[in-house]
Amino acid sequence: MKIATFNVNNINGRLQNLLAWLTVAKPDIVCLQELKARQTQFPRTALATAGYGAVWV
């Protein structure tokens, strides 16, 4: 199992960087830091398309 962290520093502004990294790194679990997005702005669909679910508080 591969667990990784990624300091995304604005998930919507850097979504393409995150998706590219996920494709290369292929972690099983990712802990994202500094989302800087409200729950309604979280790109759940883009992450689901990449094969990831999301849980956040």
Short mmCIF file of the C-alpha atoms (twelve columns), coordinates in Angstrom:
data_MODEL
# 
_entry.id   MODEL 
# 
loop_
_atom_site.group_PDB 
_atom_site.id 
_atom_site.type_symbol 
_atom_site.label_atom_id 
_atom_site.label_alt_id 
_atom_site.label_comp_id 
_atom_site.label_asym_id 
_atom_site.label_seq_id 
_atom_site.Cartn_x 
_atom_site.Cartn_y 
_atom_site.Cartn_z 
_atom_site.pdbx_PDB_model_num 
ATOM 1  C CA . MET A 1  0.000   0.000  0.000   1 
ATOM 2  C CA . LYS A 2  1.347   3.407  -0.982  1 
ATOM 3  C CA . ILE A 3  0.331   6.415  1.141   1 
ATOM 4  C CA . ALA A 4  1.430   9.887  0.050   1 
ATOM 5  C CA . THR A 5  0.881   13.525 0.953   1 
ATOM 6  C CA . PHE A 6  0.539   16.402 -1.484  1 
ATOM 7  C CA . ASN A 7  0.551   20.081 -0.521  1 
ATOM 8  C CA . VAL A 8  -1.758  21.231 -3.282  1 
ATOM 9  C CA . ASN A 9  -2.080  24.875 -2.072  1 
ATOM 10 C CA . ASN A 10 -5.441  25.516 -3.806  1 
ATOM 11 C CA . ILE A 11 -6.898  22.360 -5.272  1 
ATOM 12 C CA . ASN A 12 -8.881  24.037 -8.023  1 
ATOM 13 C CA . GLY A 13 -5.993  26.236 -9.148  1 
ATOM 14 C CA . ARG A 14 -3.614  23.280 -9.314  1 
ATOM 15 C CA . LEU A 15 -5.993  20.459 -10.161 1 
ATOM 16 C CA . GLN A 16 -4.188  19.553 -13.400 1 
ATOM 17 C CA . ASN A 17 -0.876  19.280 -11.493 1 
ATOM 18 C CA . LEU A 18 -2.513  17.006 -8.920  1 
ATOM 19 C CA . LEU A 19 -4.114  14.783 -11.558 1 
ATOM 20 C CA . ALA A 20 -0.817  14.489 -13.457 1 
ATOM 21 C CA . TRP A 21 1.004   13.565 -10.243 1 
ATOM 22 C CA . LEU A 22 -1.651  10.964 -9.359  1 
ATOM 23 C CA . THR A 23 -1.176  9.364  -12.777 1 
ATOM 24 C CA . VAL A 24 2.580   9.072  -12.277 1 
ATOM 25 C CA . ALA A 25 2.792   8.319  -8.533  1 
ATOM 26 C CA . LYS A 26 -0.288  6.040  -8.359  1 
ATOM 27 C CA . PRO A 27 -0.726  6.226  -4.564  1 
ATOM 28 C CA . ASP A 28 -3.433  4.158  -2.896  1 
ATOM 29 C CA . ILE A 29 -4.149  6.917  -0.370  1 
ATOM 30 C CA . VAL A 30 -3.371  10.623 -0.694  1 
ATOM 31 C CA . CYS A 31 -3.538  13.166 2.118   1 
ATOM 32 C CA . LEU A 32 -4.067  16.586 0.544   1 
ATOM 33 C CA . GLN A 33 -2.993  19.714 2.381   1 
ATOM 34 C CA . GLU A 34 -4.079  23.340 1.923   1 
ATOM 35 C CA . LEU A 35 -7.150  22.669 -0.213  1 
ATOM 36 C CA . LYS A 36 -8.329  26.283 0.037   1 
ATOM 37 C CA . ALA A 37 -11.770 25.325 -1.249  1 
ATOM 38 C CA . ARG A 38 -15.213 25.092 0.262   1 
ATOM 39 C CA . GLN A 39 -16.867 21.692 0.218   1 
ATOM 40 C CA . THR A 40 -19.122 22.836 -2.637  1 
ATOM 41 C CA . GLN A 41 -16.018 23.796 -4.664  1 
ATOM 42 C CA . PHE A 42 -14.133 20.525 -4.135  1 
ATOM 43 C CA . PRO A 43 -13.498 18.783 -7.499  1 
ATOM 44 C CA . ARG A 44 -14.977 15.442 -6.459  1 
ATOM 45 C CA . THR A 45 -15.945 14.478 -10.017 1 
ATOM 46 C CA . ALA A 46 -12.448 15.049 -11.431 1 
ATOM 47 C CA . LEU A 47 -10.913 12.930 -8.673  1 
ATOM 48 C CA . ALA A 48 -13.525 10.204 -9.139  1 
ATOM 49 C CA . THR A 49 -12.719 10.112 -12.850 1 
ATOM 50 C CA . ALA A 50 -9.063  9.609  -11.873 1 
ATOM 51 C CA . GLY A 51 -10.109 6.661  -9.707  1 
ATOM 52 C CA . TYR A 52 -10.098 8.311  -6.274  1 
ATOM 53 C CA . GLY A 53 -12.754 8.959  -3.678  1 
ATOM 54 C CA . ALA A 54 -12.582 11.789 -1.173  1 
ATOM 55 C CA . VAL A 55 -13.296 12.378 2.501   1 
ATOM 56 C CA . TRP A 56 -12.626 15.729 4.116   1 
ATOM 57 C CA . VAL A 57 -13.565 17.828 7.105   1 
# 
